[in-house]
Amino acid sequence: MADQQDLAEIERIAVELANVAGAEITLALGRILDVRYKEELDPDQPYRDPVSEVDDRVEKLIRARLAEIFPTHGIIGEEMDEELPQDSDFVWAIDPVDGTANFVNGFPLFSASIGVLHKGVPVVGALWCAASHALRPGVYHGRQGGRLMFENVAVEPRRNPLVRRRLVGMPQPVQGWGLWETRKTGSAAIECAFVAAGLLEAARFNTPNIWDVAGGIALAQIAGARVFTRAEDWAEFTGFGAPAQLARWKQPLILGHSEPALLLEHLGQ
């Protein structure tokens, strides 16, 4: 386990950078943005995977700040492909705007996601979210061994025993469930934050990238949620692996507060 003093400082910087990202996102609202599409990922679907000027600017700002403060740390970002140092114990996984399609359309469910890994294990998360349990934007954050926080105030995951049917985040709607109702927000990071805060009972993702979920996994685990991933079979999540594997990581993922058997039975199909 990483030293708590180190993690506290890393969390402080992660929150600072998440707020920088949130400020840039907020400044961009209401104006015409420069938007391009990652057509090289799937030429048959040229309208998927938008990238805005804000995505690019925020990632550059975060990378520049980290190079000053933590020059030996590695960085993985969605918009810039740079080789990771193989000898770095700490790696930052950054999605400057998660939910870009929502963002460029003005639909207020998007996030700036920052996760920090120590030897492949998520240990710090800081997610600026456009919406929250407090009905306002702000940063969910925490570190391994600490508590889930929102804007420096501790958060207890919501659980109302009188609510008979809880919500889960799913890639596609599921019909006929009596146990849960499904929701799809368009932002994996927000769904992870909402699981951590107890707004969602659980969430399932099919092929997330590491920058989509690294910070959210850290927050979910800090809040007491269970996390499972599937290579061949479903198993408890223990980390993303060695530095050389991080940028290519894509595995089905389940996060939730319910009993593991229930999560895997209903979300693991």
N, C-alpha and C positions, 0 to 999 in steps of 0.2 A: 504494500500500500504506500502511496506517495505521502510525504510529510504534510501534516495538516497546515503548518505555517505556509508552506509553498502553495498548497491548494487554496488557502484563503486569499493569497495575493493574486493567484491566477483567476480566481472567481471575481475578485474586484476589477481586474482588467477586462475580463470577459463581459461583465455588466457594463463597464464604461464603453466598450466597443459596440455592444448591443444597443446602447442608447445613441451612439453616433449613427448607427445604421437606421434606427427608428427616426431620428431627426432628419436624415436625408430623405427617407421615404415620405415623411410628413410634408417636407418642403415641396416635394414633387407632385403632391396631390393637387388636382385642379388645373394642371397645365398639360399641354400636348407633349407626350414623351416620344423620344426616338426608340423604336422597337424593331428588333430583327428576330428571325426564327432560325432554329438549329436544323435546317433542312437536311444537313448531312447525316443526322441521326436516323431519319426515316424519310427518304425522298417521296414516298407515297402519301405522306401526311404532312404537307408543308406548313400547316397551320398550328401544329403542336410545338411545344417547347419554346415559348417566346422568351426573349432576353431584352430587358430595357436598359437604357443608359444608367439607371439607378443601380441595377445589378452590378454593372461594370465598375461604377464609381465607388460604391460601398466596398466591394471586394478589394479594390486598390487601396482605399483608405485603411482598411483593416490590416492588410498585408504590410503596408508601410509602417504602421504603428507597432505591429508585432516584431518587425525586423529591428526596430529600435529597442524594444523592451526585452524581448526574448529571442535574441539572434540565433540561438542554437535549437530552437523549437522548429519542428516541421509544420507545414501548412498544406491542407488540401482544401481547395475551393471549387465551387461548381463552375465558375466562369474562366478560370485560368489553370492551365495544365502545367505544373512545374514538378520536377523530380524531387521526391522526398529524401532528405538525408537519412541514411540507413542507421546512423548511430544515435538518433534523437529519441529519448524516452517519451518526450511529450510531443503530441501532434494535435494541431487545431483543425477542426473540420468546420468549414464555413459555408453557409448558404445565405448570400446577402439579401435575397428576397425569395423566400419559399412561398409558393403560391403566386408566381408572377402573372399567370393568366388572370387570376382574380385582381391583382394589383393594377394591371394595365387597363382593365375594364372598370376600375373603381369599385369593385365588390369588396367590402371591408373584412375579408378573412385572409390575411397574409401575415408573414412573420419574417424576421431576420434571425437566423439560427446559428448559434455558436456552441460547438461542443469541443471539449478538450479530452484527449485520450492520454492515458499513461500506460505505456507498454501494451497498447491496443485496447485498453479498457476505458470506457467513458467514466470520467471522474468529476467533470465540471460541465454544467450547462447554463447558458444564458440565452433566453429566447425573448426578443422583443416581439410582442403580439399586438396586432391591431385591435383585438377584442380580448376580453378576459372575464373572469368571474366578477370583477369589480365594475363591469360595464364601461371600461375605458382602456386605452392602450397602456402598455407598460411591459416591464421585463420580469418574466419568471426566471428564477435563478437558484442555484444550489451547488453544493460540492459533496463529494463522497464523505460520509461521516457527519454531515451537517443536516440542515432542514430545508425543505422546500420553501422558497421565499417569493413574494411578489412585491417589487419595489421596496425591498428591505424589510418587509413585514412577513412573519411566518404564516404559512397557509396550511390548514388542515384539510385534506381531501373531503369533499362534500359527500355525505352518505345519509340520506333521509329514509328511515325504515318504512315510512308511509308511502313512498313512491314504489309502485308495484312493477313498473316497467322502465328500466334504465336505457340509456342511449349508448350505442357503440359506433365507432367509425369504421366504415367498410369501403373497399374499392367500388363495390356494386351493391345496390339494394338487395335485401333478402326478404322474400315474401313468406308469410305464414309463421314467423317467429312469434311465440307468445312471451318469450323471456325478455327480449330486448327489441328496441327500435333502432334501425340503422340510419346513419348520417354520413354524408360525404362532403367535406368542407373544401376540398381542393388544395389543402395545405397539410402535408404530413407533419410538419413541425408543430403547427397549431393543435393538431389532433393529439400529438404526444404531450404537449403542455396541458391540454384539457383532460387527458387521462391522469396525469400527475395531480392536477387540482381536483379531480373527482367529478368534473363536468361530464366526462364520458367514462363509462364503466370500463371500456376496453377499446382497442383499435387493432385492426389487421391491415397490413401492407403487403402487397405482392412482391415487388422488386424495388424497394427503396434504395437510393444511393446513401452512402455513409454520411454525406453532408446534410441530407434530409432529416436524419434521425439520431445522429450521435449526441447532440445536446439534449434532445427529447428523451432518449433512453436514460441518460444520466439523471434527469429530473424525475422520470417515472420511478426509477429504482430508489432514489432518495426519498420519494413519497411513499414507498412501500409496495409499489406495483411489481408484479412478476413480468419477466420478459423472456420470450421464447423465440427461437429462430430455427429454420429448417434447412439443413444441407440435404441429407437423405431422409432423416426422420426428425420430428420436432424434438428439441432439447432446450434446456435452460441456456439462455444467452450468457456466455462467459467473456466475450470480447470479439473484436474485429480481426485479430490476427496480426501478423508481422507487417512492418511498414510497406514492404513490396506488394502486399495484397490489398492494402486499404482502398486505393483508388478504384479497384475493380470489384469491390465487395458489393454484392447484390443478392440478398436472400429474403425469402418470406419472413415476416416478423409479426409477432403478437405481443401487445402490452396490455395488462389489465389488473384490476384489483380483485376479480373473482377467483374462486378456487381454480388451480391449474387444470384439473380434469374437466371442469366446465368450460374454461377458455378453449382448450384444445378440442373438445368435442364439438363445440359450436362454431369456432372460428378457424379451426385447423383443416377444414376440408379443402 
